[in-house]
Every structure is written in C-alpha cells, then in structure tokens.
Amino acid sequence: MVSWVSKGQNPSGLCPLKRRPTFLFACCLLPNSYSPIPSDSLTPKVLALVAARQSYRQIGRQLDLSKNTVLEIVKREREKLAQIVGCG
C-alpha cells in the first residue's frame, strides 16, 4: 500500500496523506499483523464485560478506558467476526 516509501518514488520525502516527513510514519512499513494499539491487551476483558451486558461507560470506568476506546475495541472485534463469517 505504501510501497513508494521503500522504493524512493516520493522525491519530496513527505507522507502523501499527512504531508509530513515519511520517517515519522514508520508504522506504514510494518506488517499488517503488527498492532500498535495498547488497549488490545484488554480486549478479552472488554468483550467479557460486554457479554455481561455492561454499558461501554461502565466498562470504561472499570478498566480505566474511555467509552470511545471500548467502542473501538468492540467495533474491531465485530469487523473481525464479520470477515470470518463472511458478512462483510
């Protein structure tokens, strides 16, 4: 996807999306399995609490996360599940 960085096809040295130097965006060169999201370690706990019918706000308070972080964790897991089942 961002192969121009390694091949040197971008003479300006700027990230095409952010217009910033490419060395700041080394994450673009990492394999897809790399997950820089620290909250990923809390995914099992979040999903268990969602299954226990707690609100995202309650889960966030319990695990010291934002309710939006809880929402994003659940959203990522639902997308993974949809890909496995073939609904997306």
PyRosetta script that sets phi, psi and omega in degrees:
from pyrosetta import init, pose_from_sequence

init()
pose = pose_from_sequence("MVSWVSKGQNPSGLCPLKRRPTFLFACCLLPNSYSPIPSDSLTPKVLALVAARQSYRQIGRQLDLSKNTVLEIVKREREKLAQIVGCG")
pose.set_psi(1, -42.9)
pose.set_omega(1, -178.6)
pose.set_phi(2, -115.5)
pose.set_psi(2, 43.1)
pose.set_omega(2, -174.0)
pose.set_phi(3, -66.2)
pose.set_psi(3, -19.3)
pose.set_omega(3, -179.5)
pose.set_phi(4, -62.3)
pose.set_psi(4, -25.3)
pose.set_omega(4, -178.1)
pose.set_phi(5, -66.3)
pose.set_psi(5, -45.4)
pose.set_omega(5, -177.0)
pose.set_phi(6, -78.6)
pose.set_psi(6, -28.0)
pose.set_omega(6, -178.5)
pose.set_phi(7, -87.3)
pose.set_psi(7, -11.3)
pose.set_omega(7, 178.3)
pose.set_phi(8, 75.6)
pose.set_psi(8, 26.6)
pose.set_omega(8, -177.9)
pose.set_phi(9, -82.3)
pose.set_psi(9, -5.7)
pose.set_omega(9, -179.7)
pose.set_phi(10, -104.7)
pose.set_psi(10, 95.8)
pose.set_omega(10, -174.9)
pose.set_phi(11, -66.3)
pose.set_psi(11, -23.8)
pose.set_omega(11, -177.4)
pose.set_phi(12, -75.8)
pose.set_psi(12, -22.9)
pose.set_omega(12, -178.0)
pose.set_phi(13, 75.3)
pose.set_psi(13, 16.9)
pose.set_omega(13, -179.4)
pose.set_phi(14, -107.7)
pose.set_psi(14, 145.6)
pose.set_omega(14, 174.4)
pose.set_phi(15, -66.9)
pose.set_psi(15, 129.1)
pose.set_omega(15, -175.3)
pose.set_phi(16, -65.9)
pose.set_psi(16, -24.0)
pose.set_omega(16, -178.3)
pose.set_phi(17, -88.4)
pose.set_psi(17, -36.0)
pose.set_omega(17, -173.7)
pose.set_phi(18, -107.6)
pose.set_psi(18, -14.3)
pose.set_omega(18, -176.1)
pose.set_phi(19, 57.4)
pose.set_psi(19, 42.2)
pose.set_omega(19, 176.5)
pose.set_phi(20, -126.0)
pose.set_psi(20, 163.2)
pose.set_omega(20, -179.9)
pose.set_phi(21, -56.3)
pose.set_psi(21, 139.3)
pose.set_omega(21, -175.6)
pose.set_phi(22, -66.5)
pose.set_psi(22, -25.3)
pose.set_omega(22, -178.6)
pose.set_phi(23, -65.0)
pose.set_psi(23, -18.6)
pose.set_omega(23, 176.6)
pose.set_phi(24, -76.8)
pose.set_psi(24, -13.4)
pose.set_omega(24, -174.4)
pose.set_phi(25, -116.1)
pose.set_psi(25, 47.6)
pose.set_omega(25, 178.9)
pose.set_phi(26, -63.3)
pose.set_psi(26, -22.6)
pose.set_omega(26, 179.9)
pose.set_phi(27, -62.1)
pose.set_psi(27, -22.9)
pose.set_omega(27, 179.3)
pose.set_phi(28, -67.0)
pose.set_psi(28, -22.3)
pose.set_omega(28, -175.5)
pose.set_phi(29, -95.0)
pose.set_psi(29, -6.1)
pose.set_omega(29, -177.5)
pose.set_phi(30, -81.1)
pose.set_psi(30, 154.2)
pose.set_omega(30, 179.2)
pose.set_phi(31, -62.9)
pose.set_psi(31, 158.2)
pose.set_omega(31, -176.7)
pose.set_phi(32, -62.3)
pose.set_psi(32, -24.0)
pose.set_omega(32, -178.1)
pose.set_phi(33, -75.9)
pose.set_psi(33, -14.9)
pose.set_omega(33, -179.8)
pose.set_phi(34, -69.8)
pose.set_psi(34, 132.9)
pose.set_omega(34, -178.5)
pose.set_phi(35, -124.4)
pose.set_psi(35, 103.8)
pose.set_omega(35, -179.4)
pose.set_phi(36, -81.4)
pose.set_psi(36, 6.3)
pose.set_omega(36, -174.5)
pose.set_phi(37, -86.9)
pose.set_psi(37, 112.9)
pose.set_omega(37, -177.4)
pose.set_phi(38, -64.3)
pose.set_psi(38, -26.8)
pose.set_omega(38, -177.2)
pose.set_phi(39, -72.8)
pose.set_psi(39, -8.2)
pose.set_omega(39, 179.8)
pose.set_phi(40, -60.6)
pose.set_psi(40, -28.5)
pose.set_omega(40, 179.2)
pose.set_phi(41, -69.2)
pose.set_psi(41, -19.4)
pose.set_omega(41, -179.7)
pose.set_phi(42, -94.3)
pose.set_psi(42, -0.8)
pose.set_omega(42, -176.2)
pose.set_phi(43, -54.9)
pose.set_psi(43, -47.8)
pose.set_omega(43, 179.6)
pose.set_phi(44, -59.2)
pose.set_psi(44, -40.5)
pose.set_omega(44, 179.0)
pose.set_phi(45, -65.9)
pose.set_psi(45, -43.1)
pose.set_omega(45, 179.7)
pose.set_phi(46, -60.7)
pose.set_psi(46, -46.4)
pose.set_omega(46, -177.7)
pose.set_phi(47, -65.8)
pose.set_psi(47, -35.7)
pose.set_omega(47, 177.5)
pose.set_phi(48, -64.9)
pose.set_psi(48, -40.3)
pose.set_omega(48, 179.8)
pose.set_phi(49, -72.0)
pose.set_psi(49, -32.5)
pose.set_omega(49, 175.0)
pose.set_phi(50, -66.0)
pose.set_psi(50, -41.7)
pose.set_omega(50, 178.1)
pose.set_phi(51, -64.3)
pose.set_psi(51, -28.0)
pose.set_omega(51, 177.3)
pose.set_phi(52, -82.9)
pose.set_psi(52, 9.0)
pose.set_omega(52, 174.3)
pose.set_phi(53, 66.0)
pose.set_psi(53, 32.8)
pose.set_omega(53, 173.6)
pose.set_phi(54, -87.2)
pose.set_psi(54, 151.6)
pose.set_omega(54, 179.2)
pose.set_phi(55, -74.0)
pose.set_psi(55, 159.4)
pose.set_omega(55, 178.5)
pose.set_phi(56, -61.6)
pose.set_psi(56, -35.1)
pose.set_omega(56, 178.8)
pose.set_phi(57, -65.8)
pose.set_psi(57, -42.4)
pose.set_omega(57, 178.5)
pose.set_phi(58, -65.4)
pose.set_psi(58, -42.3)
pose.set_omega(58, 179.0)
pose.set_phi(59, -62.3)
pose.set_psi(59, -43.3)
pose.set_omega(59, 178.7)
pose.set_phi(60, -59.7)
pose.set_psi(60, -42.1)
pose.set_omega(60, 178.7)
pose.set_phi(61, -64.9)
pose.set_psi(61, -41.5)
pose.set_omega(61, -178.4)
pose.set_phi(62, -65.3)
pose.set_psi(62, -40.5)
pose.set_omega(62, -174.6)
pose.set_phi(63, -100.9)
pose.set_psi(63, 6.2)
pose.set_omega(63, -179.3)
pose.set_phi(64, 59.8)
pose.set_psi(64, 49.2)
pose.set_omega(64, 177.5)
pose.set_phi(65, -126.4)
pose.set_psi(65, 162.0)
pose.set_omega(65, 172.0)
pose.set_phi(66, -75.5)
pose.set_psi(66, 150.7)
pose.set_omega(66, 176.4)
pose.set_phi(67, -63.0)
pose.set_psi(67, -28.0)
pose.set_omega(67, 177.9)
pose.set_phi(68, -71.5)
pose.set_psi(68, -32.8)
pose.set_omega(68, 175.5)
pose.set_phi(69, -66.8)
pose.set_psi(69, -41.6)
pose.set_omega(69, 176.8)
pose.set_phi(70, -60.9)
pose.set_psi(70, -44.4)
pose.set_omega(70, 178.2)
pose.set_phi(71, -58.0)
pose.set_psi(71, -45.2)
pose.set_omega(71, -179.1)
pose.set_phi(72, -65.1)
pose.set_psi(72, -38.9)
pose.set_omega(72, 177.9)
pose.set_phi(73, -61.7)
pose.set_psi(73, -47.4)
pose.set_omega(73, -179.8)
pose.set_phi(74, -64.5)
pose.set_psi(74, -40.8)
pose.set_omega(74, -179.9)
pose.set_phi(75, -62.0)
pose.set_psi(75, -43.7)
pose.set_omega(75, 178.4)
pose.set_phi(76, -61.5)
pose.set_psi(76, -43.0)
pose.set_omega(76, -178.9)
pose.set_phi(77, -68.0)
pose.set_psi(77, -36.7)
pose.set_omega(77, 177.0)
pose.set_phi(78, -65.9)
pose.set_psi(78, -38.0)
pose.set_omega(78, 177.3)
pose.set_phi(79, -65.3)
pose.set_psi(79, -41.2)
pose.set_omega(79, 176.7)
pose.set_phi(80, -60.5)
pose.set_psi(80, -44.1)
pose.set_omega(80, -179.6)
pose.set_phi(81, -64.3)
pose.set_psi(81, -40.5)
pose.set_omega(81, 179.1)
pose.set_phi(82, -63.2)
pose.set_psi(82, -36.6)
pose.set_omega(82, 178.4)
pose.set_phi(83, -68.2)
pose.set_psi(83, -39.1)
pose.set_omega(83, 179.8)
pose.set_phi(84, -66.5)
pose.set_psi(84, -45.2)
pose.set_omega(84, -178.0)
pose.set_phi(85, -75.0)
pose.set_psi(85, -27.5)
pose.set_omega(85, 179.6)
pose.set_phi(86, 94.3)
pose.set_psi(86, 26.8)
pose.set_omega(86, -179.3)
pose.set_phi(87, -98.5)
pose.set_psi(87, 6.2)
pose.set_omega(87, -174.7)
pose.set_phi(88, -145.3)
pose.dump_pdb("model.pdb")
